[in-house]
Amino acid sequence: MSRTETDREDLLAEAVALVRRVELRVPGLPENLVAGFRSDGRLSVYFGGDPAYHFDAAGRLRRAFVDGELFRTQGTTLARLRRTRTPAVTELVRWDLPLGELKAFIERMRGQCELLLRATEPEASAPGAVLRRVPGDDHLLPELRRMLETILSTDEPLAPPIKGKR
């Protein structure tokens, strides 16, 4: 784990794990948004530097970075992972969200996904503008819309627990 965090200067260029990605300007958002898919179909959405949401191929939340904190699915809740530092070591302290906080978190995440979905609708009154995409000829907005619809309609918003990942 890195000892320090830094803001990304060019998220679209740096998100190389997202083999298909797009940068959008979305009305109502202060920063550009980057969304993209990994080769296995998992979606990541970066609303500027914060928040960022990472979904499995079924549209369930796996990980997130919100308000400067890391979150990871536990299957039935999210664990907040807070970094604590000393001069010698960085540790992650885990705290599972209680039901009320989990519901608020999911509601906020879905609200942001809804904003993105509305901005990518072909008939949107305030459409988002595609600024760049990788690869340059990829038109992934229809796939992005389908995944956002899946995220918003699922009854199981959390992916199974992440095991053995560091």
C-alpha positions in Angstrom: 0.0 0.0 0.0 1.3 3.4 -0.8 2.4 5.6 2.1 0.8 8.7 0.5 -2.2 9.4 -1.7 -2.0 11.8 -4.6 -4.7 13.3 -6.8 -4.8 11.9 -10.3 -3.8 14.3 -13.0 -5.2 12.4 -15.9 -7.5 9.7 -14.7 -8.5 8.5 -18.2 -4.8 7.9 -19.1 -3.9 6.4 -15.7 -6.9 3.9 -15.5 -5.1 1.4 -17.7 -6.9 -1.6 -16.0 -10.1 -0.2 -17.6 -9.5 -1.5 -21.1 -12.6 0.4 -22.4 -13.1 3.8 -20.8 -14.7 7.2 -21.4 -14.3 10.7 -19.9 -17.5 12.7 -19.7 -18.5 16.2 -18.6 -21.8 15.8 -16.8 -24.0 18.8 -16.0 -24.2 19.3 -12.2 -20.9 17.7 -11.5 -17.9 19.9 -10.6 -15.3 17.5 -12.2 -15.2 15.3 -15.2 -16.2 11.7 -14.7 -14.4 8.6 -15.9 -16.2 5.3 -16.4 -14.8 2.1 -17.8 -14.9 -1.6 -18.0 -12.2 -4.2 -17.1 -11.6 -7.1 -19.5 -13.9 -9.3 -17.3 -16.8 -6.9 -17.5 -16.4 -5.1 -14.1 -17.3 -1.4 -14.1 -15.5 1.4 -12.3 -16.9 4.9 -12.1 -14.8 7.9 -10.9 -16.7 11.0 -10.1 -13.6 13.1 -10.3 -11.1 12.0 -7.6 -13.9 11.2 -5.1 -16.1 9.3 -5.0 -15.2 6.2 -7.0 -17.3 3.0 -7.2 -16.2 -0.4 -8.4 -18.8 -3.0 -9.4 -18.7 -6.6 -10.3 -19.9 -7.8 -13.7 -23.4 -8.3 -12.2 -23.6 -4.7 -11.2 -23.0 -5.2 -7.5 -20.7 -2.9 -5.5 -17.3 -4.4 -4.6 -15.3 -1.4 -3.5 -15.6 2.3 -3.1 -13.6 5.4 -2.3 -15.9 8.0 -0.7 -15.2 11.1 1.3 -11.5 10.1 1.5 -12.2 6.6 2.9 -12.0 3.1 1.5 -15.0 0.7 1.6 -15.1 -3.0 0.7 -18.0 -5.4 0.4 -18.5 -7.9 3.2 -21.4 -9.4 1.3 -24.1 -8.2 3.7 -22.5 -4.8 4.6 -19.6 -2.6 3.7 -16.4 -2.4 5.7 -14.9 1.1 6.1 -11.1 0.8 5.9 -9.4 3.7 7.6 -5.6 4.1 7.2 -3.7 4.8 10.4 -0.1 5.8 10.0 3.0 5.8 12.1 6.5 6.7 10.9 7.1 2.9 10.5 3.9 1.4 9.3 0.5 2.0 7.6 -2.4 -0.1 8.8 -6.0 -0.4 7.7 -8.5 -0.4 10.6 -11.8 -2.1 9.6 -15.3 -1.0 10.8 -18.4 -2.5 9.4 -21.2 -0.1 8.6 -24.4 -0.4 10.6 -27.6 -0.9 8.7 -28.6 2.8 8.7 -25.2 4.0 7.4 -25.2 1.2 4.8 -28.7 2.2 3.5 -27.5 5.9 3.2 -24.3 4.8 1.4 -26.2 2.7 -1.1 -28.8 5.5 -1.6 -26.0 8.0 -2.3 -24.2 5.7 -4.7 -27.5 4.9 -6.6 -28.2 8.7 -6.8 -24.9 9.3 -8.4 -25.4 6.4 -10.8 -28.9 7.8 -11.7 -27.3 11.2 -12.5 -24.9 9.5 -14.8 -27.6 7.4 -16.4 -29.7 10.5 -17.1 -26.7 12.3 -18.6 -26.1 9.4 -21.0 -29.6 9.1 -22.3 -29.8 9.9 -26.0 -32.8 12.2 -25.4 -31.4 13.9 -22.2 -32.4 17.5 -21.7 -28.9 18.2 -20.3 -26.7 15.5 -21.9 -23.2 14.7 -20.8 -20.4 15.4 -23.3 -17.9 12.7 -24.3 -14.5 14.3 -24.0 -12.3 11.4 -24.7 -12.5 7.6 -24.9 -10.1 4.6 -25.0 -10.0 3.0 -27.5 -10.8 6.1 -29.6 -13.4 4.4 -31.8 -15.2 2.6 -28.9 -18.8 3.7 -28.3 -19.4 2.2 -24.9 -22.2 4.4 -23.7 -24.9 1.9 -24.5 -23.1 -0.7 -22.5 -22.5 1.8 -19.7 -26.2 2.6 -19.7 -27.2 -1.1 -19.5 -24.8 -1.6 -16.5 -26.1 1.5 -14.7 -29.7 0.2 -15.2 -28.6 -3.1 -13.7 -27.0 -1.4 -10.8 -30.1 0.7 -10.1 -32.5 -2.3 -10.4 -30.7 -5.0 -8.4 -32.1 -6.2 -5.2 -28.6 -7.3 -4.1 -26.5 -4.1 -4.2 -23.4 -5.7 -2.6 -21.1 -8.2 -4.3 -20.0 -11.3 -2.3 -17.1 -10.7 0.1 -13.8 -10.1 -1.4 -11.5 -12.8 -0.2 -7.7 -13.0 -0.3 -7.2 -9.6 -2.0 -4.5 -7.3 -0.7 
